[in-house]
Amino acid sequence: MKKSNHFANPFAAWTNHRLFHVIAGTLVGVMAVSSASAMLPTPEPALDNGAVMQTANAPRAAEQAISSRVTAQLVKTDAAGQEVLVPVTPGTRLQSGDVLEYQGFFTNNNSDRVRKMTVTISVPEQVELMGGVSPDFPFASVDGNRFGRMPLRGKIDGQTQEIPLKYYRAVRWDLEGVGINDTVMVKYRAQVK
């Protein structure tokens, strides 16, 4: 039985789904855990093809008019006790418990403004969502298929309650009114397992 590689494409199960299209590559880094090393857990962004642009005649053209990138920063505290974000590079050594801030940047390269854009960023299996989700009022998923407004609620041990963030696998935002050449940023924080 062939083992799947979740680092290569965390949206592999979604590629045939009509709402998703992976539009960007991943940021590659090195993570040191004990004596083994692995790739930096990096989410991938996706756009909802049906809601990218109201003025576009072809969804394919709209997808190409939006560029995206995802960055990762290590959250640290400086000598004055102020929080600082340190870019993760291939030389960055990550340990269990480190907090990362993932930021997704989406730029409208189209000749028209984007009236509504839906973006989704996965939460890699090697980290647990902690919060710091921005902009406010996102949607989330525990299975990558069904999304609901955060915080998610479900039955746990027979009782309806909020689902802990550590079980979230993707976060989605509906972004409106993205001007020509404007860039919007979405972000969340996660802790290395």
MOMO-V735483 format. One record per pair of residues at least 24 apart in sequence whose C-alpha atoms are under 6 Angstrom apart, sorted by the first residue. I is the first residue (numbers start at 1). GAP is how many residues later the second one is. If there is no record, write none. Layout:
# MOMO-V735483
I:GAP + I:GAP
This chain:
# MOMO-V735483
19:29 + 19:30 + 20:28 + 21:25 + 21:26 + 22:24 + 29:60 + 29:61 + 30:60 + 31:62 + 31:63 + 32:61 + 32:62 + 33:62 + 41:83 + 41:85 + 43:79 + 43:80 + 43:81 + 44:77 + 44:78 + 45:75 + 45:76 + 46:73 + 46:74 + 47:71 + 47:72 + 48:70 + 51:65 + 51:66 + 52:64 + 52:65 + 53:61 + 53:62 + 65:44 + 65:45 + 66:41 + 66:42 + 66:43 + 67:39 + 67:40 + 68:37 + 68:38 + 69:35 + 69:36 + 70:33 + 70:34 + 71:31 + 71:32 + 72:29 + 72:30 + 73:27 + 73:28 + 74:26 + 75:24 + 75:25 + 96:96 + 96:97 + 97:94 + 97:95 + 98:93 + 98:94 + 99:91 + 99:92 + 100:89 + 100:90 + 101:87 + 101:88 + 102:85 + 102:86 + 103:83 + 103:84 + 104:81 + 104:82 + 105:79 + 105:80 + 106:77 + 106:78 + 107:75 + 107:76 + 108:72 + 108:73 + 108:74 + 109:72 + 112:68 + 113:65 + 113:66 + 113:67 + 114:63 + 114:64 + 115:61 + 115:62 + 116:59 + 116:60 + 117:57 + 117:58 + 118:55 + 118:56 + 118:57 + 119:53 + 119:54 + 120:51 + 120:52 + 121:49 + 121:50 + 122:47 + 122:48 + 123:46 + 123:47 + 126:67 + 127:63 + 127:64 + 127:65 + 127:66 + 128:38 + 128:62 + 128:63 + 129:36 + 129:37 + 129:61 + 130:59 + 130:60 + 131:57 + 131:58 + 132:56 + 132:57 + 133:54 + 133:55 + 134:52 + 134:53 + 138:34 + 138:35 + 139:32 + 139:33 + 140:30 + 140:31 + 140:32 + 141:27 + 141:28 + 141:29 + 142:25 + 142:26 + 142:27 + 144:26
